[in-house]
């Protein structure tokens, strides 16, 4: 409530203010969101939820969906397959949601996909980028973001030709996303002529990268590709700075987010990142999103903020287009998605993979993700 509206206002003034709010029926349209709210990826899951809440609140302020208030029900999947499945079952069986969004880590989303399919409920992810997910033939699944393969294909040539990365080390978190990102970028870089001098994986929640950094220093690499989220990535970057290593760092994950920059400070200067969204992207839709997000959360949005915002808007648009909360009608409406978000236009192909939106290569310069290159995902 704005500061000017105090509880001591006359009753007539309070009632007048309330009369401006949309009138909803008693029922709500329930959408389930599964994100890591605890554990080593909690930084990122929370920002996804923040973006989702912003989308839902804006929609409710404009009248909701089908004349009803949208109710967002959030569950903690912890980026673990078993926990994410339990969260999905709870949302479906107890909360009676009409659609699911999640579950962040590709391995967790993969585990939830058959649950959604068996219960005939749409599942949309705005984060999970393992290319294999949209190859499963699951007609209830939609991905509103890029794949590891698309990022690698888009930016490997820049890394090789412009950044002169010829001897490359690859480091990734030991899950489907980390392994997939490493494999895709290694394949593209090798195809251009680069040599792999090291490939290593670490577990979620790792706090000591010193042994791995010793290997990296001895590898002779002129650049290192890293697939990591905020907590793991920030620790890696700070410990790398302690080693005084000057080799170029290129990453996928949360490298361009406010939390990462805040945690790493000067240690992140010069890092390159391939991301589907950066708050510095130039478009009226993004400026409006950034302004609203800053006003609400007192920081710039990151790729996961945009992911939550986009995913919920895509689902809510589909419900409105379906004119129903029947999951089959929502699924059908999702196939006809044509949504413009902060990072461009989203439509889905026959496999449920989004296309048409932008991805960018940025470099961190004095705490700001400066765009180096961009391309449209087709």
Residue pairs with C-beta under 8 A, 6 or more apart in sequence:
5 14
5 17
21 61
22 60
22 61
22 62
22 63
22 64
22 69
24 60
24 64
24 67
24 68
24 69
25 67
25 68
27 68
28 68
28 69
28 70
28 71
29 64
29 65
29 66
29 68
29 69
29 70
29 71
29 98
29 319
29 325
30 71
30 73
30 95
30 96
30 97
30 98
31 56
31 70
31 71
31 72
31 73
31 97
31 98
31 99
31 100
31 101
31 312
31 315
31 316
32 73
32 74
32 75
32 87
32 88
32 91
32 92
32 95
32 97
32 99
32 100
32 101
32 102
33 48
33 49
33 52
33 72
33 73
33 74
33 75
33 100
33 101
33 102
33 308
33 312
34 74
34 75
34 76
34 77
34 84
34 87
34 88
34 91
34 100
34 101
34 102
34 103
34 104
34 108
34 112
35 45
35 46
35 48
35 49
35 74
35 75
35 76
35 77
35 102
35 103
35 104
35 308
36 42
36 44
36 45
36 76
36 77
36 78
36 79
36 104
36 105
37 45
37 46
37 49
37 74
37 76
37 78
38 76
38 78
39 78
39 79
39 80
39 204
39 205
40 79
40 204
40 205
40 229
40 231
40 232
41 78
41 79
41 104
41 105
41 204
41 229
41 230
41 231
42 231
43 229
43 230
43 231
43 254
43 257
43 259
44 104
44 229
44 230
44 254
44 257
44 259
44 304
45 76
45 77
45 79
45 104
45 304
47 257
47 259
47 301
47 302
47 304
47 305
47 308
48 104
48 126
48 127
48 304
48 305
48 307
48 308
49 74
49 308
50 293
50 296
50 297
50 301
50 305
50 308
51 293
51 301
51 304
51 305
51 306
51 307
51 308
51 309
51 310
51 312
52 72
52 74
52 101
52 308
52 309
52 311
52 312
53 72
53 308
54 292
54 293
54 296
54 305
54 308
54 309
55 308
55 309
55 310
55 312
55 313
55 316
56 70
56 72
56 312
56 316
58 292
59 65
59 70
59 312
59 313
59 316
60 69
60 70
64 70
65 316
65 319
65 320
66 319
66 320
66 323
66 324
66 325
70 316
72 312
73 91
73 95
73 97
75 87
75 88
75 90
75 91
76 83
76 87
77 83
77 84
77 87
77 102
77 103
77 104
77 108
77 112
78 84
79 103
79 104
79 105
79 107
79 108
79 175
79 204
80 105
80 108
81 107
81 108
81 110
81 111
82 111
83 108
84 102
84 103
84 105
84 108
84 109
84 111
84 112
85 111
85 112
85 115
87 102
87 103
88 100
88 102
88 103
88 112
88 115
88 116
89 115
91 97
91 100
92 100
92 115
92 119
92 121
97 121
98 121
98 319
98 325
98 326
98 327
98 330
99 121
99 122
99 123
99 124
99 315
99 318
99 319
99 327
99 330
100 112
100 116
100 121
100 122
100 123
100 124
101 123
101 124
101 125
101 126
101 308
101 311
101 312
101 315
102 108
102 109
102 112
102 123
102 125
103 109
103 111
103 112
103 125
103 128
104 125
104 127
104 128
105 128
105 175
105 176
105 177
106 128
106 129
106 130
106 132
106 133
106 175
106 176
106 177
106 180
107 130
107 175
107 176
107 177
108 128
109 123
109 125
109 127
109 128
109 130
109 133
110 128
110 130
110 132
110 133
110 136
110 176
112 123
113 123
113 133
113 136
113 138
113 140
113 141
114 138
116 122
116 123
116 138
116 140
116 141
117 138
117 139
117 140
117 141
120 140
120 327
120 328
120 331
121 140
121 327
122 140
122 142
122 315
122 318
122 327
122 330
122 331
122 334
123 140
123 141
123 142
124 141
124 142
124 143
124 144
124 311
124 314
124 315
124 334
125 133
125 141
125 142
125 143
125 144
125 145
125 311
126 144
126 145
126 306
126 307
126 308
126 310
126 311
127 145
127 304
127 307
128 143
128 145
128 177
129 143
129 145
129 146
129 147
129 148
129 151
129 177
129 180
129 181
129 252
130 147
130 148
130 176
130 177
130 180
131 147
131 148
131 149
131 150
131 180
131 184
132 176
132 180
133 141
133 143
134 141
134 143
134 147
134 351
134 352
134 353
135 351
138 352
139 331
139 352
140 331
141 352
142 314
142 334
142 337
142 348
142 352
142 354
143 352
143 353
143 354
144 307
144 310
144 311
144 314
144 346
144 354
145 276
145 307
145 354
146 276
146 357
146 359
146 377
147 353
148 177
148 180
148 181
148 183
148 184
148 185
148 252
149 184
150 359
150 377
151 181
151 184
151 185
151 252
151 274
151 359
152 181
152 184
152 185
152 187
152 188
153 188
154 274
154 359
154 361
154 375
154 377
155 274
155 361
155 373
156 185
156 188
156 189
156 191
156 192
157 192
158 361
158 372
158 373
159 165
159 189
159 223
159 250
159 272
160 166
160 189
160 192
160 193
160 194
161 192
163 223
163 248
163 250
163 272
164 222
165 189
165 194
165 222
165 223
165 248
165 250
166 193
166 194
166 195
166 222
167 194
167 195
167 197
167 219
167 220
167 221
167 222
167 223
168 186
168 189
168 194
168 195
168 196
168 197
168 221
168 222
168 223
168 224
168 225
169 196
169 197
169 198
169 199
169 200
169 216
169 219
169 221
169 223
169 224
169 225
170 182
170 185
170 186
170 196
170 198
170 199
170 200
170 224
170 225
171 182
171 198
171 199
171 200
171 201
171 202
171 212
171 216
171 224
171 225
171 226
171 227
171 228
171 236
172 178
172 179
172 181
172 182
172 201
172 202
172 226
172 227
172 228
173 201
173 202
173 203
173 204
173 227
173 228
173 229
173 232
174 201
174 202
174 203
174 204
175 204
177 227
178 201
178 227
178 228
179 201
181 225
181 227
181 252
182 199
182 201
182 225
182 227
185 225
185 252
186 196
186 199
186 225
189 196
189 225
190 196
197 219
197 220
197 221
198 215
198 216
198 219
198 221
200 212
200 215
200 216
202 209
202 212
202 232
204 232
205 231
205 232
206 232
206 235
207 235
208 239
209 235
209 236
209 239
209 240
210 239
213 236
213 239
213 240
213 243
213 245
216 224
216 240
216 245
216 247
217 243
217 245
221 247
222 247
222 248
223 247
223 248
223 249
223 250
224 247
224 248
224 249
224 250
225 250
225 251
225 252
226 233
226 236
226 249
226 250
226 251
226 252
226 253
227 251
227 252
227 253
228 236
228 251
228 253
228 254
229 253
229 254
230 253
230 254
230 257
230 259
230 260
230 263
233 251
233 253
233 254
233 255
233 260
234 260
234 263
234 264
234 268
237 249
237 264
237 267
237 268
237 271
238 263
238 264
238 267
240 249
240 267
241 266
241 267
248 270
248 272
249 270
249 271
249 272
250 271
250 272
250 273
250 274
251 271
251 272
251 273
251 274
252 273
252 274
252 275
253 273
254 260
254 302
254 303
254 304
255 268
255 271
255 273
255 275
255 364
256 273
256 275
256 278
256 302
256 303
256 362
256 364
256 369
257 302
257 303
257 304
258 299
258 300
258 301
258 302
259 302
260 268
260 302
261 268
261 364
261 367
268 364
268 367
269 364
269 365
269 366
270 363
270 364
270 365
271 363
271 364
272 361
272 362
272 363
272 364
272 372
273 361
273 362
273 363
273 364
273 369
274 359
274 360
274 361
275 303
275 359
275 360
275 362
275 369
276 303
276 306
276 307
276 343
276 357
276 358
276 359
276 360
277 301
277 302
277 303
277 306
277 307
277 342
277 343
277 360
278 302
278 303
278 360
278 362
278 369
278 371
279 286
279 290
279 300
279 301
279 302
279 369
280 362
280 368
280 369
280 370
280 371
281 342
281 343
281 358
281 360
281 371
281 374
283 342
283 343
283 344
285 340
285 341
285 342
286 342
286 343
289 301
289 306
289 309
289 341
289 342
290 300
290 301
290 342
293 299
293 300
293 301
293 305
294 300
294 301
297 305
301 309
301 342
306 341
306 342
306 343
309 341
309 342
310 339
310 341
310 342
310 343
310 346
313 339
313 341
314 334
314 337
314 339
314 346
315 330
315 334
317 333
317 337
317 339
318 330
318 333
318 334
318 336
318 337
319 325
319 330
319 333
321 333
321 336
322 329
322 330
322 332
322 333
323 329
324 330
334 348
335 348
337 346
337 347
337 348
337 354
338 345
338 346
338 347
339 345
339 346
339 347
340 346
341 357
343 357
343 358
343 359
344 356
344 357
344 358
344 376
345 356
345 357
346 354
346 355
346 356
346 357
347 354
347 355
347 356
348 354
348 355
349 355
354 377
355 377
355 378
356 376
356 377
356 378
357 376
357 377
358 374
358 375
358 376
358 377
359 374
359 375
359 376
359 377
360 371
360 372
360 373
360 374
361 371
361 372
361 373
361 374
362 369
362 370
362 371
362 372
363 369
363 370
363 372
364 370
